Each structure stands twice: as structure tokens, then as C-alpha cells.
Amino acid sequence: MAGAVHIGSAGRAEDYQGQGLSAYVVLVCIVASLGGFLTGYDLGVTGGTEANPNFLQKFFPSVYEEKQSSEISNPYCRFNDQMLQLFTSSIYLSAGLACLLSGHLTRTRGRKLGVFLGGLCFMLGSILNCVAENLATLICGRLIMGLGIGFASQAIPIYLTEVAPARLRGGVTVMNALAMVLGILVAQLMNYALRDWPESWRLTLGLPAGPALVICLTIPFLPESPNSLIQRDRREQGRKVLEKIRGGGDVSAEYEDLCEAADNATKITYMQSWTLLGKRQYRPALVLGSAMPFFQAMTGYAAVIVFVPIFFTTLGDTHEEALQKALIISGVKIAMTLLSMVLVDRLGRRVLLLEGSIQSAASLMATAGVVGWAFNTYGEDLPDSVGIAVLITICFYVGGYSTSWGSLAWLVAAEVVPLETRAAGFSLGIAIYYVVTFVLSQTFLSMLCALEWGIFVFYGGWIIAMSAFVVLLLPETRGVPIEEMYVVWAKHWFWKRVVGEAGQQMLQLERQRTATRALSRQERGAGAEAAPEAAGGHGALGPNRPA
């Protein structure tokens, strides 16, 4: 039935074997995470490209002329141009559309297809941007690349989550976030290394075609996720893949859980999975699966990191100095993302989200204070110390974001949505993220012009609200198999009221299965003890035989 309550094999995670990180899983993660690398590369390359004088002169001459003018009444408004913002934001608009399309594809055709289409669109869009001679061609290329980001963003986190062992799922999934960070760093390095070449923007915008081609050539040879194979009634192949990626051992317990989840999921069509999201027992997954991407967008990171070279130029830095500071910020993000990989499965999701939120909010408030005080005190002729102080506060902001919302938002969103609604629920969450990011990117420079230093207070206030959400409504998901999230809802102080009777059924079933497994272990233990005694009583030659 479409409205049936899915009840997984609650509490059986302790029986899973082969939960180490095999070399095969690492290989799958590296290739799949190239999509994350390309997404990060676009974030890093866009701001440097927009601050490039030659790029501005060719595509945005009015912005270039105003930037060169010494008669600017408000330094916050130096880059306030709707078309320049559209160059940044258009990619997120098409990404949101692709997410909705990708949900159906990943459910019916597998996760790999979404990754492949992401690589293909990245390659085509990059080539178009590289050869662009007018703004229309440039925007068209951005829209095609946005489709690639949407396909990859929907498919890759699900793919990695389903391939990873339950106890290492956090660290493996954060690999995608690390790949994004590396992409940002490579983009900043390219911007800086080619800063003196007039046509450097062509190479930096066209570079993603290389990694995208690698994705298209390699992803067909990687295995589909066992969850997807089992859900599409290819169970024998799904078990073989599960055994392969777990590196040996008995995978029966995990396989049975996946089959049980798939049995419930296959009773539901893709359109019914959208309807299910509104039903009572799925509301926690709907709320958290949508809220985590929404809140990640509202940290303002995507807009800040894209426009950070422009912002430092507003503070009086040269193009080269702005790119140098963007490089330093990228280095901080890499270090803190690596730290997040180490800590996410040790400290859990909630601790990192709360610590990172507090750090990010405080840093944004400090940035607002420094910038506001500096312009009020010195006017447009700011000393170098102001840029250094803002660099420090932005680094603290990026560090807090990287250990929390930057690494964990997609992980938690992928963890909380059950298999039967995963394609629809995850598509909705990513679409929300990209629509919100589109709005923020399209308005960031305008908000900077209107709010001035208050724009940092705006984003800091949102992060404070996110902290309250985590404290009150986000349960810990560390080490919980995806098929057992219903037990988490049933035990949570708030969500147990939302899921109602279904939650109590889950708790009762969990107790019954826990008791059954305990009795089974006792019987196996007693049998193991009795076997040596029987062998010893009969002697080496066996029963009823003379010595």
C-alpha cells in the first residue's frame, strides 16, 4: 500500500559484518566525488573570474567602467549589477530543475546514471563557456553546467551513503564535501596563477571539461549501489555487489535489511513517494530532509565564497591581493573539512553542527563590526590592517561552516529519508537548496549595496536560528543504519508525537527483535559449548568405538 508504514529490521546493525573501508569503496568514492570537485571548482572560479578586469571589460563594460572610476559615492555598490549577479546565479536555477528530474532517474535507472549525466552536462557547459564571445552564450553555458550540478548533487550523496558501511558512513560521505573544497582550492590557484594572462578566464572556465570527461568514461565501469539494485529487483546482483564492497564476511543481516526496505519501497511508485512525504510517519524525514539543505543555503556560504574576491576589492585590495586572500580562505576550508571527516563519526552530527554554528555566527558578527567601523572611521581609504582583520574573521566563519553545515547538511539529509521516499525527498531538499542559493546569489551584491555591513548580521542571525533547530529537532544519526531511522523518530521527544502510533509500533517491534536475537545468541553460545564437551566425551575416535 502506498500509505503503509515501513518497518525495517530495527536494531540489527550490530550483526552487520564487513563494515571496514575496503579499497573498492575508496575507488568508488574517489570517482563519484569528482562531481563534488566540479561543483566546488565552479564556486571557486566564479568569483575570481568576475573580479578579472579583462572579463569584466568584455562582458560587463559598465561594471568595469564604474570600478575604474574614482567618483563612486558608495564603495559597497561598486559591483551592483543584475547581469553580473545572473552570471553567478543562473547555474543554481537550472541545478534546481535538474534535481527534480534526477529524482525519478535515480530511482528507476540507478544512481550511476545521475552521476554520468552530471559529468556530461559539466563537460558541455564548460566547453561553451570557454569559447563564449557574448553574454548570451556565457549564460547558456552556465545553465547547462547547472544541470550537471543538479544531477550530480542529487545522485552522488545517495550513491556514497548507500555504498559506505554504516559505521563509517559519515566520513565516507564527507569525502564529497572534501572534493568540493579541493575543487575550490584548485580554482583559486588557477585564478591566481593565470591572473596576468588577458584570456585566462577562458581556460579557468573550460577546465572542468577534463574531470567531467573522466566521470563519463569511468562511471559505467563502477558497480551500482546494492540498495538501488535490490530495489529494482536485481537482488542476486545486489548481494554480489554488497559482498564485494564490504570486502568479504557474511552480509546476510545487512542484505536482509536492504531487501525488507526494498520490498516496502517497490510497493510505492515515484509519484506516490511524493504523496507519502506529507503523511504523518514520514513528516520527520520531510522536515529534516528539506530543512538541512535550506539552512545550509542560508549560512550564505555559497554567495560569500563566490563574491569574496569582489568583496576584498571593495575593501581596497588589488585583484592580485584579493585572489591571495581567497587562496588562504580555501586552505582553511580544506583543513577544517579534513578535521570534520575525522570527527564526524566520533563526536556525532549534533556536536559538530552546534560548535560550527556558534563559531560561524560569531565570526559573521565580528566581520560586520570590523567593516562597519572601518568605513565609518576611514571612509574609502582603508588601511591594510582592515583587510587582514576581515580575512581573519572570514577564515573563522569558513572554518566553522566547514566542520558543520558545509560537511554535514547533505549527510544528514541523505540519512533521514527512507528508501521508499528517498528519490523524491532528496530531490526536494536539493531543489530547495539551489532555489534559495539562486535567490541569494542574484541578490547578494544588491543586498551588500543596500545593507552594507548589515548583510553579515543577516546571515549570522540565520545561523543562530539554525542552532536552535539543531538543539530542539535534530536527533543524533551517527551509526544508525538508514533502514532503522524510524526507531530514532519513535524515541525523539518531539518527533514521536508527530509519527504517533507508528512510532510505538516500531519501539515494540524493536524490543521483540532485541529479545529474540538475545535468545538466539544464548542458544548458539550453549550449542558451541556443548560441541567440545560431546567431542571430548567420545574421544578422538568418536562414539561407541574402542580406544
C-alpha positions in Angstrom: 0.0 0.0 0.0 1.1 3.5 -0.7 0.3 4.6 2.8 1.8 1.6 4.6 4.3 2.2 7.4 7.7 0.8 6.6 9.1 -1.2 9.4 12.7 -2.2 8.9 14.8 -4.7 10.8 15.3 -2.4 13.7 18.4 -2.9 15.9 20.1 -5.4 13.6 23.0 -3.1 12.8 25.2 -4.8 15.4 25.0 -8.0 13.3 26.4 -6.4 10.2 29.8 -7.8 9.1 32.4 -6.4 6.7 32.0 -2.9 8.0 35.6 -1.8 7.2 36.6 0.6 4.5 37.6 -1.6 1.6 39.8 -0.4 -1.3 36.8 -0.9 -3.6 34.7 1.5 -1.7 37.5 4.1 -1.7 37.8 3.8 -5.5 34.0 4.2 -5.9 34.1 7.3 -3.7 37.0 8.9 -5.5 35.4 8.7 -8.9 31.9 9.6 -7.7 33.3 12.6 -5.7 34.7 14.1 -8.9 31.2 15.6 -9.3 31.7 17.3 -5.9 35.1 18.5 -7.1 33.5 20.1 -10.2 30.8 21.8 -8.1 33.4 23.2 -5.8 35.5 24.3 -8.7 32.7 26.4 -10.1 32.2 28.1 -6.7 35.9 29.0 -6.5 36.4 30.0 -10.1 33.3 32.2 -10.5 34.3 35.0 -8.0 37.9 35.2 -9.4 36.6 35.4 -12.9 34.1 38.1 -12.0 36.9 40.2 -10.4 39.1 39.7 -13.5 39.4 43.2 -15.3 39.6 41.6 -18.8 36.5 39.5 -18.2 34.5 42.5 -16.9 35.6 44.7 -19.8 34.5 42.1 -22.3 31.1 41.0 -20.8 30.2 43.7 -18.3 31.7 47.0 -19.5 29.5 49.2 -17.3 30.7 47.4 -14.2 34.3 47.7 -15.4 34.0 51.5 -16.0 32.4 52.1 -12.6 35.1 50.0 -10.9 37.8 52.2 -12.6 36.0 55.4 -11.7 37.2 57.4 -8.7 33.7 59.1 -8.3 31.9 56.2 -6.5 29.6 57.5 -3.8 29.2 54.2 -2.0 32.0 51.6 -2.1 29.5 48.8 -1.2 27.8 49.4 -4.6 30.8 49.2 -6.8 29.7 45.8 -8.3 26.0 46.1 -8.0 24.8 44.8 -11.4 21.9 42.4 -12.1 23.5 40.8 -15.1 26.7 40.2 -13.2 24.7 38.5 -10.5 22.8 36.5 -13.1 26.1 35.1 -14.4 26.6 33.7 -10.9 23.1 32.7 -10.0 21.9 31.2 -13.3 23.8 28.0 -12.6 21.7 27.4 -9.5 18.4 27.9 -11.2 19.0 25.1 -13.7 20.5 23.0 -10.9 17.3 23.1 -9.0 15.3 21.9 -12.1 17.8 19.1 -12.7 17.4 17.8 -9.1 13.7 17.3 -9.6 14.3 15.4 -12.9 17.2 13.4 -11.4 15.0 12.0 -8.6 13.0 9.9 -11.0 16.0 8.8 -12.9 18.0 7.6 -9.9 15.0 5.7 -8.6 14.2 3.9 -11.8 17.5 3.7 -13.6 20.0 3.7 -10.7 22.3 6.2 -9.0 25.1 5.9 -11.6 23.0 7.4 -14.4 22.6 10.7 -12.4 26.4 10.8 -11.9 27.0 10.2 -15.6 24.6 12.9 -16.7 26.2 15.3 -14.3 29.6 14.7 -15.9 28.2 15.1 -19.4 26.5 18.4 -18.7 29.6 19.7 -16.9 31.6 18.9 -20.0 29.3 20.5 -22.5 28.7 23.7 -20.3 32.4 24.2 -19.7 33.2 24.0 -23.4 30.5 26.5 -24.2 31.8 28.9 -21.5 35.4 28.5 -22.8 34.5 29.6 -26.4 31.9 32.3 -25.4 32.1 35.6 -27.2 28.9 37.2 -25.8 26.9 37.2 -22.6 24.1 35.1 -24.0 26.5 32.2 -24.8 28.1 32.6 -21.4 24.8 32.3 -19.6 23.7 29.4 -21.8 26.9 27.5 -20.8 26.2 28.3 -17.1 22.7 26.9 -17.4 24.0 23.7 -18.9 26.6 23.4 -16.2 23.8 23.9 -13.6 22.1 20.8 -15.0 25.3 18.9 -14.3 25.5 20.3 -10.7 21.8 19.3 -10.2 22.2 15.7 -11.5 25.5 15.2 -9.5 24.2 16.8 -6.3 21.2 14.5 -6.2 22.9 11.3 -7.2 26.3 11.4 -5.5 25.4 11.8 -1.8 22.8 9.0 -2.1 25.3 6.8 -4.0 28.1 7.4 -1.4 25.6 6.9 1.5 24.4 3.6 0.2 27.9 2.2 -0.7 29.5 3.2 2.7 29.5 0.9 5.7 27.0 2.1 8.3 29.6 2.9 11.0 31.8 4.8 8.5 29.1 6.4 6.5 29.7 9.9 7.9 33.4 10.0 7.0 32.9 8.5 3.6 30.0 10.8 2.7 32.1 13.8 3.8 34.6 12.8 1.1 32.2 14.5 -1.3 32.4 17.7 0.7 36.2 17.4 0.8 36.2 17.0 -3.0 34.2 20.3 -3.2 36.8 22.0 -1.1 39.6 20.7 -3.3 37.7 22.0 -6.3 37.5 25.5 -4.7 41.2 25.4 -3.9 42.2 24.3 -7.5 40.0 27.1 -8.9 41.6 29.7 -6.7 45.1 28.5 -7.6 44.2 28.7 -11.3 42.7 32.2 -10.9 45.9 33.4 -9.2 48.4 31.6 -11.4 46.8 33.0 -14.6 46.0 36.4 -13.3 48.2 38.3 -15.7 47.0 36.5 -18.9 44.3 38.5 -20.6 42.3 35.5 -21.7 42.8 33.5 -18.5 39.1 33.3 -17.9 38.7 31.0 -20.9 41.0 28.4 -19.5 39.6 28.6 -16.0 36.0 28.3 -17.2 36.9 25.5 -19.6 39.0 23.4 -17.2 36.0 21.3 -15.7 35.7 19.6 -19.1 38.7 17.4 -18.2 37.4 15.9 -14.9 33.9 15.7 -16.4 35.2 13.5 -19.2 36.9 11.2 -16.6 33.5 10.8 -14.9 31.8 9.9 -18.2 34.5 7.4 -19.1 34.8 5.6 -15.7 31.4 5.6 -14.1 30.0 2.9 -16.5 32.6 0.5 -15.1 31.7 1.1 -11.4 29.0 -1.0 -9.7 25.6 0.3 -9.0 24.7 0.7 -5.3 23.3 -2.5 -3.7 20.3 -0.6 -2.5 19.4 0.5 -6.0 19.9 -3.0 -7.5 17.8 -4.6 -4.8 15.1 -2.0 -5.1 14.9 -2.6 -8.9 14.5 -6.4 -8.3 18.1 -7.4 -9.2 18.7 -9.0 -5.9 21.3 -11.6 -6.8 23.5 -8.9 -8.4 22.8 -6.6 -5.4 24.1 -9.2 -3.0 27.2 -9.8 -5.1 28.0 -6.1 -5.1 27.3 -5.8 -1.4 29.8 -8.7 -0.7 32.3 -7.0 -3.0 32.2 -3.6 -1.4 32.2 -5.0 2.1 35.4 -6.9 1.4 34.2 -10.3 2.5 32.4 -11.6 5.5 28.7 -12.6 5.9 26.5 -9.8 4.7 23.2 -11.7 5.3 22.0 -9.4 8.0 22.6 -6.2 6.0 21.2 -7.8 2.9 18.0 -8.9 4.6 17.5 -5.3 5.9 18.0 -3.9 2.4 15.6 -6.5 0.9 13.0 -5.6 3.5 13.3 -1.9 2.9 13.2 -2.5 -0.9 10.0 -4.6 -0.5 8.3 -1.7 1.1 9.8 0.8 -1.4 8.8 -1.1 -4.5 5.2 -1.1 -3.5 5.3 2.7 -4.0 5.5 4.5 -7.3 7.7 7.6 -7.8 4.6 9.8 -7.8 3.3 8.1 -4.7 6.6 8.7 -2.9 5.9 12.4 -3.3 2.5 11.9 -1.7 4.0 9.9 1.1 6.2 12.7 2.2 3.2 14.5 3.6 1.9 11.6 5.6 2.4 11.5 9.3 5.0 8.8 9.6 7.2 10.5 7.0 7.0 14.1 8.3 10.2 14.0 10.3 12.1 12.9 7.2 10.3 15.6 5.1 11.1 18.4 7.6 14.7 17.5 8.2 15.4 16.4 4.6 14.2 19.9 3.5 15.4 22.0 6.4 19.1 20.9 6.3 19.7 22.0 2.7 17.7 25.1 3.3 19.7 26.1 6.3 23.0 25.3 4.5 22.0 27.8 1.9 21.0 30.4 4.5 24.5 30.3 6.0 25.3 32.5 3.0 28.5 30.5 2.3 27.8 30.0 -1.5 27.3 33.7 -2.0 30.2 34.7 0.3 32.8 32.4 -1.2 31.8 33.3 -4.8 31.9 37.0 -4.2 34.8 37.1 -1.7 37.4 38.4 -4.3 34.9 41.1 -5.2 34.4 41.9 -1.5 38.1 42.3 -0.8 38.4 44.5 -3.9 35.6 46.7 -2.3 37.9 47.0 0.7 40.6 48.4 -1.5 42.7 45.3 -2.4 44.1 44.9 -5.8 43.0 42.0 -8.0 46.1 40.0 -7.0 45.7 40.7 -3.3 42.1 39.6 -3.4 43.0 36.3 -5.1 45.7 35.7 -2.5 43.2 36.1 0.4 40.8 33.8 -1.4 43.5 31.2 -1.6 44.1 31.5 2.2 40.4 31.0 2.8 40.4 27.9 0.6 43.3 26.5 2.6 41.4 27.0 5.9 38.4 25.2 4.4 40.4 22.2 3.4 42.0 21.8 6.8 38.6 22.1 8.6 36.9 19.7 6.2 39.6 17.1 6.9 39.0 17.7 10.6 35.3 17.1 10.1 36.0 13.8 8.3 37.9 12.6 11.3 35.4 13.8 13.9 32.0 13.2 12.3 31.8 9.5 13.3 33.4 10.1 16.7 31.6 13.1 18.1 28.5 12.8 16.0 26.5 15.2 13.9 24.9 17.4 16.5 28.1 18.4 18.3 29.8 19.5 15.1 26.7 21.3 13.9 26.4 23.3 17.1 30.0 24.1 17.5 30.4 25.2 13.9 27.2 27.3 14.0 28.3 29.2 17.1 31.7 29.8 15.5 30.3 30.9 12.2 27.7 33.2 13.7 30.2 34.9 16.0 32.6 35.4 13.0 30.0 37.0 10.8 29.0 39.4 13.6 32.7 40.3 14.0 33.1 40.8 10.3 30.1 43.2 10.3 31.6 45.1 13.2 35.0 45.5 11.6 33.7 46.5 8.2 31.2 49.0 9.6 33.7 50.6 12.0 36.4 50.8 9.3 34.2 52.6 6.6 32.8 54.9 9.3 36.3 55.8 10.6 38.4 55.9 7.4 36.0 56.3 4.6 37.1 54.6 1.3 40.8 54.9 2.1 41.1 51.8 4.3 44.4 50.8 5.8 45.8 47.3 5.1 45.0 46.2 8.6 41.3 46.2 7.9 41.7 43.7 5.1 43.8 41.5 7.3 41.2 41.7 10.1 38.4 40.8 7.8 40.4 37.9 6.4 40.8 36.5 9.9 37.1 36.8 10.7 36.1 35.2 7.3 38.5 32.4 7.9 36.9 31.7 11.3 33.5 31.8 9.6 34.6 29.4 6.8 36.2 27.1 9.4 33.0 26.9 11.4 30.9 26.3 8.3 33.3 23.6 7.0 33.1 21.5 10.2 29.3 21.8 10.4 26.8 22.7 7.7 29.3 22.5 4.8 30.1 18.9 5.6 27.0 17.5 7.3 23.9 19.1 5.8 23.8 16.7 2.9 24.9 13.7 5.0 22.1 14.2 7.4 19.6 14.8 4.6 20.6 11.5 3.0 20.5 9.7 6.3 17.0 10.6 7.4 15.0 9.9 4.2 13.8 6.3 4.0 14.3 4.2 0.8 10.7 4.4 -0.4 10.7 8.2 -0.4 14.4 8.8 -0.9 14.4 9.9 -4.6 11.5 12.3 -4.0 12.7 13.6 -0.6 16.3 14.1 -1.5 15.3 15.8 -4.8 13.1 18.2 -2.9 15.8 19.0 -0.5 18.4 19.7 -3.1 15.9 21.7 -5.2 15.2 23.9 -2.2 18.9 24.4 -1.7 19.5 25.6 -5.2 16.4 27.8 -5.5 17.4 29.5 -2.2 21.0 29.8 -3.4 19.8 31.2 -6.7 17.9 33.9 -4.9 20.8 34.7 -2.5 23.3 34.9 -5.3 21.1 37.0 -7.5 20.6 39.5 -4.7 23.9 39.4 -2.8 25.6 42.4 -4.4 22.3 44.3 -4.2 22.0 43.4 -0.5 25.6 44.4 0.0 24.8 47.8 -1.6 21.6 48.3 0.5 22.5 46.7 3.9 26.2 47.4 3.7 27.9 45.7 6.7 24.4 44.6 7.9 24.5 41.8 5.3 26.8 39.8 7.6 24.4 40.3 10.5 21.6 39.0 8.3 23.4 35.7 7.7 24.7 35.5 11.3 21.1 35.8 12.6 20.0 32.9 10.4 22.9 30.7 11.8 21.7 31.4 15.3 18.2 30.2 14.4 19.8 27.1 12.9 21.5 26.3 16.2 18.1 26.4 17.9 16.7 24.0 15.3 19.6 21.5 15.9 19.1 21.6 19.7 15.4 21.0 19.6 14.6 19.0 16.5 17.6 17.2 15.1 18.3 13.7 16.7 21.7 12.1 16.5 22.1 9.9 13.4 25.6 8.7 13.9 25.9 4.9 13.3 22.2 4.4 12.7 21.5 2.3 9.6 19.3 4.2 7.1 16.7 1.4 7.3 16.4 2.0 11.1 15.7 5.7 11.3 12.1 5.0 12.3 13.3 3.9 15.7 15.1 7.3 16.1 11.8 9.2 15.4 10.0 7.0 17.8 12.4 7.8 20.6 12.8 11.6 20.0 10.9 13.9 22.4 9.1 15.8 19.6 9.0 13.5 16.6 7.4 10.7 18.5 4.4 12.9 18.8 4.4 13.5 15.1 4.7 9.9 14.0 2.1 8.8 16.6 1.1 5.2 16.8 3.5 4.1 14.1 6.4 5.1 16.4 5.1 3.0 19.2 4.7 0.0 16.9 8.4 0.4 15.9 9.5 0.5 19.6 7.5 -2.6 20.4 8.9 -4.4 17.3 12.5 -3.3 18.3 12.0 -4.8 21.8 10.7 -8.0 20.4 13.5 -8.4 17.9 16.1 -7.5 20.6 14.8 -10.2 22.9 14.7 -12.7 20.0 18.2 -12.0 19.0 19.4 -12.2 22.6 17.8 -15.7 23.0 19.2 -16.8 19.6 22.7 -15.8 20.7 22.3 -17.7 24.0 21.3 -20.8 22.1 24.2 -20.5 19.7 26.5 -20.0 22.7 25.2 -23.0 24.5 25.5 -25.1 21.4 29.1 -24.0 20.9 29.9 -25.0 24.5 28.2 -28.4 24.2 30.0 -29.4 21.0 33.5 -29.6 22.5 32.1 -31.5 25.6 30.5 -34.1 23.3 33.7 -34.5 21.3 35.7 -34.9 24.5 33.3 -37.5 25.9 33.5 -39.6 22.8 37.2 -39.3 22.4 39.2 -38.8 19.3 37.9 -41.9 17.6 34.2 -40.9 18.1 31.3 -42.6 20.0 31.0 -46.4 20.5 34.4 -47.1 19.2 37.2 -48.8 21.2 40.3 -46.9 22.1 
